[in-house]
Amino acid sequence: MSLYAKGLTTGEISAHFAEVYGASLSKDRISVITDRVIEEMNDWTSRPLLPIYAAIFIDAIHIKVRDGQVANRAFYAALGVDLKGQRDVLGIWAGTDGRGESAKYWMSVLTELKNRGLQDAFFIVCDGLKGLLDSANAVFPEAIIQTCLIHLIRGTFRYASRKYWDQISRDLKPIYTAPSPDAAWNAFEEFEEKWGKPYPAISTLWRDAWEHFIPFLDYDVEISKVLCSTNSIESLNARYRRAVNAKGHFPNEQSALKTLYLVTRSLDPKGTG
């Protein structure tokens, strides 16, 4: 189970047992052993949740799955932070097709979380995927939706020449380190005066995102540092990607979910929750 969670294929695990222990263990046998976790995974993905979470971080990663032919599939993950500050992976879901991350599918994920007992969250932190903000608001209308600052900055660089990235990065900093939303807007106007004419798309990007960019500025720095980005779930996704990249691609959806679940389970090596 541990080797599988670290991204080794069944063939590599078989070879490892032969080399280290002199034991013969077929790839099919290893698949049967690791499949024993599926029932546990199904119980985990349908378990009841707490009624209130301080924050929910949501993000998706893309995994190659062979379904007729190898194609990228979006796999969705949600990380909750409860009122005591404990982090909990609320679930992992396989997207329905190869068209990439979908705001419509996110709505079904959030609806499922609600059906499992999650009544509300103070904050939902997500990237700027088109339609996702509306989906989150539809399911949890009282929650504050925070757009990830890191994704916004990355989006800014996509519209600018690389030679100006350092200057733009310096000029953006007064916006997201401002002491208040009003101060941030003043800093943005100064930024726009300098960069709006050569790169009008950057101005449009920030203006469109502004309502859901500024909520974190209302809070103390300790809280705002956590809320301003999806870093909390990005670190989880990094663990997922390491295991996924080691395998290359998966024969089916269940095989991919099994790996992601085992990675999730291995994040708690002491068994303390």
C-alpha positions in Angstrom: 0.0 0.0 0.0 2.8 2.4 0.9 4.8 1.8 -2.2 1.6 2.2 -4.4 0.8 5.5 -2.6 4.3 6.7 -3.5 3.6 6.3 -7.2 5.3 2.9 -7.9 3.5 0.8 -10.6 2.5 -2.8 -9.8 5.4 -3.9 -12.0 7.9 -1.8 -10.0 6.5 -3.1 -6.7 6.8 -6.7 -8.0 10.4 -6.1 -9.0 11.1 -4.4 -5.6 9.9 -7.5 -3.7 12.0 -9.8 -5.9 15.1 -7.7 -5.4 14.9 -6.9 -1.7 13.1 -10.0 -0.3 13.6 -12.6 -3.1 9.8 -13.0 -3.1 7.6 -13.6 -6.1 4.6 -11.4 -6.2 2.8 -10.9 -9.5 1.4 -7.6 -10.8 -2.1 -9.1 -10.7 -1.7 -10.1 -7.1 -0.5 -6.6 -6.1 -3.6 -5.1 -7.8 -5.8 -7.4 -5.8 -4.1 -6.4 -2.6 -4.3 -2.7 -3.3 -8.0 -3.1 -4.4 -8.8 -4.0 -0.8 -8.7 -0.3 0.1 -11.5 0.6 -2.3 -14.3 -0.3 0.2 -12.5 1.9 2.8 -12.2 4.7 0.2 -15.9 4.5 -0.6 -16.8 4.8 3.1 -14.4 7.7 3.4 -15.8 9.6 0.4 -19.4 9.3 1.8 -18.7 10.0 5.5 -20.7 12.7 7.3 -19.1 16.1 7.6 -19.1 18.8 10.2 -21.9 21.3 9.8 -19.6 24.4 9.8 -16.1 24.9 8.4 -14.0 28.1 8.7 -12.7 27.7 5.2 -12.9 25.3 2.3 -10.2 25.3 -0.3 -11.0 23.7 -3.7 -8.8 22.9 -6.7 -8.5 20.3 -9.4 -5.5 18.5 -11.0 -5.3 16.7 -14.3 -4.4 13.1 -14.6 -3.9 10.9 -17.7 -6.5 8.1 -17.8 -6.7 5.4 -20.5 -10.4 5.2 -21.3 -10.3 3.9 -24.9 -7.4 6.3 -25.4 -5.2 8.2 -23.0 -6.6 11.6 -22.2 -6.4 14.2 -19.4 -9.2 14.0 -16.8 -9.8 16.5 -14.1 -9.9 15.2 -10.6 -11.4 17.5 -8.0 -10.3 17.9 -4.3 -11.7 19.8 -1.4 -9.8 20.6 1.8 -11.7 21.9 4.8 -10.4 23.8 7.9 -12.7 23.3 10.9 -13.3 25.8 13.7 -10.4 24.4 15.7 -8.0 24.9 12.8 -7.8 21.2 11.9 -7.4 20.4 8.2 -9.4 17.6 6.6 -9.5 16.4 3.0 -13.3 16.4 2.5 -13.2 14.3 -0.7 -11.8 13.5 -4.1 -13.9 13.2 -7.2 -13.2 12.1 -10.8 -14.5 14.5 -13.5 -17.0 13.1 -16.0 -15.0 13.7 -19.3 -11.8 14.9 -20.8 -12.9 18.5 -21.3 -11.0 19.8 -18.3 -12.1 21.5 -15.1 -15.7 22.5 -15.1 -17.6 24.9 -12.9 -20.7 22.8 -13.5 -19.0 19.8 -12.0 -17.8 21.9 -9.1 -21.4 22.7 -8.3 -22.2 19.0 -8.1 -19.2 18.5 -5.8 -20.3 21.3 -3.5 -23.8 20.1 -3.5 -22.6 16.6 -2.4 -20.7 18.2 0.4 -23.9 19.9 1.5 -25.8 16.6 1.3 -23.2 15.0 3.6 -24.0 17.5 6.4 -21.9 20.6 5.5 -24.3 23.4 6.1 -22.1 26.4 5.6 -18.5 27.7 5.4 -17.2 31.2 6.3 -14.9 31.2 3.2 -14.5 29.3 0.0 -11.1 29.8 -1.6 -10.7 28.9 -5.2 -9.0 29.8 -8.5 -10.6 32.2 -11.0 -12.2 29.4 -13.2 -15.0 31.0 -15.2 -18.4 30.2 -13.6 -16.9 28.7 -10.4 -17.8 31.7 -8.3 -21.4 31.6 -9.4 -21.5 27.8 -8.6 -20.1 28.3 -5.1 -22.5 31.1 -4.4 -25.4 29.1 -5.6 -24.7 26.2 -3.1 -23.4 28.3 -0.2 -24.9 31.8 -0.6 -23.7 33.1 2.8 -20.1 32.1 2.2 -17.4 34.7 1.2 -15.8 33.6 -2.0 -12.1 34.4 -2.2 -10.2 34.2 -5.5 -6.7 33.0 -5.2 -4.1 35.8 -5.4 -1.4 33.5 -6.8 -3.7 32.5 -9.8 -4.4 36.2 -10.4 -0.8 37.1 -10.5 0.0 34.2 -12.8 -2.8 35.4 -15.1 -1.3 38.9 -15.1 2.0 37.6 -16.3 0.3 35.8 -19.2 -0.7 39.1 -20.7 2.7 40.8 -20.3 6.1 40.5 -22.0 8.5 38.4 -19.9 11.1 41.3 -19.7 8.6 43.3 -17.7 7.6 40.6 -15.2 10.0 41.8 -12.4 8.7 45.4 -12.7 5.1 44.3 -12.8 5.6 42.0 -9.8 7.1 44.9 -7.8 4.2 47.2 -8.8 1.6 44.7 -7.9 2.9 44.2 -4.3 1.4 47.4 -2.9 -2.1 46.2 -4.1 -2.2 42.9 -2.2 -0.2 44.1 0.8 -2.5 47.1 1.3 -3.9 47.6 4.8 -7.5 47.9 3.5 -9.6 47.4 0.4 -9.7 51.2 -0.2 -5.9 51.4 0.0 -5.6 48.5 -2.4 -7.9 50.2 -4.9 -5.7 53.4 -4.7 -2.6 51.2 -5.3 -4.4 49.5 -8.2 -5.2 52.8 -9.8 -1.5 53.8 -9.7 -0.6 50.4 -11.2 -3.2 50.8 -13.9 -1.9 54.3 -14.8 1.5 52.8 -15.5 0.5 49.5 -17.1 -3.1 49.9 -18.3 -2.2 51.5 -21.6 0.4 48.9 -22.9 -1.5 46.0 -21.4 -5.3 46.7 -21.1 -6.1 43.0 -20.7 -4.3 43.2 -17.3 -6.6 46.0 -16.1 -9.7 44.0 -17.3 -8.4 40.9 -15.5 -8.0 42.7 -12.1 -11.2 44.8 -12.4 -13.3 41.6 -13.2 -11.7 39.8 -10.2 -11.8 42.7 -7.8 -14.9 41.8 -5.8 -13.6 38.4 -5.0 -10.0 39.4 -4.7 -10.4 41.9 -1.8 -12.2 39.9 1.0 -8.9 38.8 2.7 -7.9 42.4 3.1 -10.6 42.9 5.8 -8.8 40.5 8.2 -5.6 40.4 10.4 -2.5 39.4 8.6 -2.4 35.9 10.2 -5.8 35.1 8.7 -5.3 37.0 5.4 -2.1 35.0 4.6 -4.1 31.8 4.8 -7.1 33.1 2.9 -5.5 34.9 0.0 -4.4 31.8 -1.9 -5.1 28.2 -2.5 -1.6 27.3 -1.2 -3.2 25.0 1.5 -4.6 22.7 -1.2 -1.7 23.3 -3.7 0.6 21.5 -1.3 -1.8 18.6 -1.2 -2.0 18.6 -5.0 1.8 18.5 -5.2 1.8 15.2 -3.3 -0.9 13.9 -5.6 1.1 15.0 -8.7 4.3 13.3 -7.4 2.5 9.9 -7.2 0.6 10.5 -10.4 3.7 11.5 -12.5 5.6 8.5 -11.3 2.9 6.2 -12.8 2.5 8.2 -16.1 -1.1 7.2 -16.7 -3.8 5.0 -15.2 -5.8 2.2 -16.9 -9.1 3.6 -15.4 -10.7 6.1 -13.1 -10.8 3.8 -10.1 -7.1 3.1 -10.3 -6.4 6.9 -10.2 -8.8 7.5 -7.3 -7.2 4.6 -5.4 -3.8 6.2 -5.7 -5.1 9.6 -4.7 -6.8 8.1 -1.7 -3.7 6.2 -0.6 -1.7 9.4 -0.9 -4.3 11.2 1.3 -4.2 8.4 3.9 -0.4 8.5 4.0 -0.5 12.2 4.9 -1.4 11.1 8.4 1.4 8.6 9.3 0.8 8.9 13.1 -2.9 8.1 12.8 -3.9 11.1 14.9 -6.5 12.4 12.3 
